[in-house]
Amino acid sequence: MTYFYKAVASDGRPRNGTLTASTEKSVVAELRRQGLTPVYVGLQASPGFQWTLPGLSGVRRRDILFLTQELSTLLNSGIPLDRALSIASELTERRQFRAVVLDVLRLIKGGKSFADALAAYPDHFSELYINMVRAGEASGSLGLIFTRLAEFERTRDELRNYIISSLIYPALLALVGLGSILVLLNFVVPRFAAVFEDGRMKMPLPTKILLETSRYVQAYGWIAALAAVAAGVALYTYIRTRPGRLRWDRFRLGVPLLGEALRKAETARFARAMGTLVANSVPLVQSIAIAGATLHNRMIAGSLDIVAQGVKRGEGIAAPLKRAGQFPPLAGHLLSVGEETGKLDEMFHRMADIYENDTRVSIRRFTSLFEPMVILAMGLMVGAMILSILLAITSINEVAV
């Protein structure tokens, strides 16, 4: 396999390229043999190897992931923070994000803490990220903190990419099928209809319905398209309001199969964030608030208020989580065990592993049903159109005889 790598030479200069090896460990060993300190090794190119669109949130997340991995490696190698940030800025080849890293370095040299410097860029660094760094500075264990942050960012990125890649094919399938039907109605059927314009023969009912549908699509299709765009814009605007977002998130959770997958994905995201925070001695109530901010579904995030109130009353976290009613039943039982054994952080991580795997299974189940349903629906529509045309051709032959 060909692996991409980024490394730092003994003189502090960055090196990058590719190596062919059987495993990542072999690449790391080879780089160290060459006197290089590996910063990133992977099958997927880091931001410097790939073409990106500036400003996209997905690109920023990937930038954060690679920066976290780089800082984890450098800090655990004993390199001071300012030097590590300077090296990371050189390794960051996307100009916009390099400017962010350099400004963070400038703020640190100006006397600010690392966490406060990161807080100057809330669009790039989440509240969880900043609080983890703050905890690491207070305990003097920034290297360990960045190792945990790198794992957190990596698992979150992998799950997000899996969900997106799994839904791309069904979405493209539906789009291509709809496009094919529109092409048939706008270009193929009208040419076929010209055969009947001068004739006086009676058309079969399915053919007549097909021709009328084609005429309506040609005459009013642009109005329908504009109406669809206007409806989409209106829905997007409404969803951006607080009541609209709550209703939209409630609707998504109620969609068969997909809602189950979304709930499990949010549970995994919450558990991974909580495990990372609790392991670094962030207070439980504060951890719940920070982890809730990482959730995408406002219905589930809103239910965490009940959990936080229960924790404040001394009820622990398991019982209030069950009472909130938005998380799968197993989550509450796992946390009960974690509270009894005093290993709540480990149980949160275990819970995240379970629900990340369950999310993948639910997404596979959804796509395995959705794809054939789309194919069947498109096949029935296209088949009905072809049958209507064949009926008309058959009637022409009968008239000719």
Buried (B, 14 or more C-beta within 10 A) or exposed (E): EEBBBBBBEEEEEBBBEEBEBEEBEBBBEBBEEEEBBBBBBBEEBBBBBEEBEEEEEEBBBBBBBBBBBBBBBBBBEEBEBEEBBBBBBBBBBBEEBBEBBBBBBEBBEEEBBBBBBBBBBEEBBBBBBBBBBBBBBEEEBBBBBBBBBBBBBBBBBEBBBBBEEBBEEBEEBBEEBBEBBEEBBEEBBBEBBEEBEEEEEEBBEBBBEBBEBBBEBBEEBEEEEEEEEEEEEEEEEEBEEEEBBBBBBEEBBEEEBBBBBBBBBBBBBBBBBBBBBBBBEBEBBEBBBBBBEBBEBBBBBBBBBBBBBBBEEEBBBBBBBBBBEBBBEEBBEBBBEBBEEEBBBBBBBBBBBBBBEBBBEBBEBBBEEBBEEBBEEBEEBBEEBEBBBEBBEEBBEEEEE
